[in-house]
Amino acid sequence: MNTNTKYLGLELKSPVIVGSSGLTADVDNMVEMEKAGAGAVVLKSVFEEQIIYDIKRNTHVVAPTDNYGDSYEYIAMHVADDSLSKHFQMIREAKNRLTIPVIGSINCFSYENWLTYAIKFQEAGCDALELNMAILPFETSLSADDVERTFSQIINTLRKSINIPISIKVGSYFTDMAKQMQQLSWMGIQGVTMFNKSVQVDIDVESETLKNASWLSSPSEIHKTLRWISILSKKMRCDLSASTGVYTADDVVKMLLAGATTVQVVSCLYKNGIGTLAALNDGLRAWMEKKGYESIGQFRGKLAVNPNDKTSVAMRTQFMKYFAEIV
């Protein structure tokens, strides 16, 4: 069975790739992932917010003051450069030891650093760059137009400044998901990853405090991604990478049938080990053999929603006897 595929213009031996996480911050891990059958790896994101935190921690001041003057700027620049240099050294080592594509990942909040970091990632040797652009619209002053403008400005600037393929990783907080994703795909990006796993919130009723819930996805979370991949895959001018809730080979098959080009896994590797990649690929090949498929292209998108279809189960939000097949 031929599981080769093309993603972001890159040749992959498998559509199963490892998503951005702590697991992809270690080159030895990535070597093990390649041996287990990963088609590519997306490096742990560089967060501008984390670098700013490191600067504050090392300088012991929140912002430059007259008392510190130029010394603050010097220390801040040194801390930032040191943090980034370690990451870029990891990229160079990964490129030396791996034969599969290495995809960088960045998350910034200042417009200037999206460009600065992107150029540095290209110079370090990344084969492509995933922009971790999930935006949680918690500000009442933030409109859908503001979010769209932010995406457009960053994408347009980076397309003019770097030559490696660009993908964007988005959250599910859009009032006009289909329209926005389609318009982004028209801007010359090579891929969209759906969806970013946002921090979940819980409450400790004893201490009466907010806390983080589990950051790992669960198998039940696959359905939202499956819906939107199937709705959008035939409407986009770029690749779609499916993320969140993928645990089994059947999950991989579902995403490919819906129209995904690649399937990203993270939580199942944390829970079951990097060797899970081999099981996912073996299961995919076994299913293809059972169904008589020689290549992924023969069935990818087979169950994607036709752009003119208004009756697909993927388009429904309410239960009805007819559509839910309730007897």
HELIX and SHEET records of a PDB file:
HELIX    1   1 GLY A   22  ALA A   25  5                                   4    
HELIX    2   2 VAL A   27  LYS A   35  1                                   9    
HELIX    3   3 GLU A   48  THR A   59  1                                  12    
HELIX    4   4 ASP A   70  ARG A   97  1                                  28    
HELIX    5   5 TYR A  111  ALA A  124  1                                  14    
HELIX    6   6 ALA A  144  SER A  161  1                                  18    
HELIX    7   7 MET A  177  SER A  185  1                                   9    
HELIX    8   8 PRO A  219  GLU A  221  5                                   3    
HELIX    9   9 ILE A  222  LEU A  232  1                                  11    
HELIX   10  10 ALA A  249  ALA A  258  1                                  10    
HELIX   11  11 SER A  267  ASN A  272  1                                   6    
HELIX   12  12 THR A  276  LYS A  291  1                                  16    
HELIX   13  13 ILE A  296  GLN A  298  5                                   3    
HELIX   14  14 VAL A  313  MET A  315  5                                   3    
HELIX   15  15 LYS A  321  ALA A  324  1                                   4    
SHEET    1   A 2 THR A   5  TYR A   7  0                                        
SHEET    2   A 2 LEU A  10  LEU A  12 -1                                        
SHEET    1   B 8 VAL A  16  VAL A  18  0                                        
SHEET    2   B 8 THR A 262  VAL A 265  1                                        
SHEET    3   B 8 ASP A 239  SER A 243  1                                        
SHEET    4   B 8 GLY A 191  MET A 194  1                                        
SHEET    5   B 8 ILE A 166  VAL A 170  1                                        
SHEET    6   B 8 ALA A 128  ASN A 132  1                                        
SHEET    7   B 8 VAL A 102  ASN A 107  1                                        
SHEET    8   B 8 VAL A  41  VAL A  42  1                                        
SHEET    1   C 8 VAL A  16  VAL A  18  0                                        
SHEET    2   C 8 THR A 262  VAL A 265  1                                        
SHEET    3   C 8 ASP A 239  SER A 243  1                                        
SHEET    4   C 8 GLY A 191  MET A 194  1                                        
SHEET    5   C 8 ILE A 166  VAL A 170  1                                        
SHEET    6   C 8 ALA A 128  ASN A 132  1                                        
SHEET    7   C 8 VAL A 102  ASN A 107  1                                        
SHEET    8   C 8 VAL A  46  PHE A  47  1                                        
SHEET    1   D 2 VAL A 201  ASP A 204  0                                        
SHEET    2   D 2 THR A 209  ASN A 212 -1                                        
END                                                                             
